[in-house]
Structure formats: structure tokens, C-alpha cells
Amino acid sequence: MSDGSVGGPRVFETVAAFEACVGEEIGCSGWIEMDQARIDVFAEATEDRQWIHLDRAKAEAESPYGTTIAHGYLTLSMLPRITAEAYELKPRTTGINYGLDKVRFIAPVPSGSRIRGRVVLDQVVRQKPDTVRAHFTVTVEVEGGDKPACVAQAIAVYIVEV
């Protein structure tokens, strides 16, 4: 599957074309910089100011990772960008985050590293003629890492043109 930053998102012109790809990787985002500035802003927004995210000197001295790391929820919060870069469902008029079935944070995201996400389409359910629920597995990779940072089973609902 191509890197979303190179060829852009994979475009599905119809819901039927989208449904035909169940079980496949439908896209991959471009690389996203997870720098300390992004981590700091997230810490302030969520009031999660643990030293492992913010105190470089202490993290270098005491953390098993040797540096500060991104919040797991910061990594998870990148899913909308990842999926937008990975694929586009053309007949949709709007998309709604429906939730998550399962999320695992497997490896840290060190400050200054880059992540990208691979999106597998697990299931498509037509709820109404104009409403489609899609289930995905998104695997967030850390550049140069040997394990994914996060694996999430995400659900979106799309209102589509009929």
C-alpha cells in the first residue's frame, strides 16, 4: 500500500467499492512529527502533566525510554488525521466518530519521532440507505520501531449520498 503522503488518500467513489475492500489495508498515512511542542500542548489541553511527558532532564535520567514520550491518548488522537490521509469515501456528506472497540498502547512514542498509521477495513454495515458504519483496525507505527505504538479498532458512521 502506498504512503498517503506520496499518492494521497485512496479514493472510493462508491459505497460498493468501499465494501469490496473489507479485509484489506485501504491506506497508509504520511509521517507525522511527534515533537515536544505537540506533546506540551496536549499536556496542557488534557491537564496530564506527568514528568515522563514533559521533563526532559528527568526522563533522560530516570525513564526507561531515555527521553520524554508522547501521551498514549495523543497518539490515539491522531487517528482522524491518519484516516483522512489514508482514504476518502467520496459519496459521504459527513463522517462521525462512533467510538472504539479496543485500543492497545504497545510501544512508546519518543519525543521527536515520527508516526504513521495503516488502516485495515474490517467491516462495513449499511444501517440505512444513507448511513454506513465502518469498522477499522488502525496500526500506528513509529519510524524505525520494531513494534507498533498503538493498535486501535475504530468505528465511524458516514452519511452518504444515495
Secondary structure, 3 states (H helix, E strand, C coil): CCCHHHHCCEEECCHHHHHCCCCCEEEECCCEEECHHHHHHHHHHHCCCCHHHHCHHHHHHHCCCCCCECCHHHHHHCHHHHHHHHEEECCEEEEEEEEEEEEEECCCCECCEEEEEEEEEEEEEEEECCEEEEEEEEEEEECCCCCCCEEEEEEEEEEECC
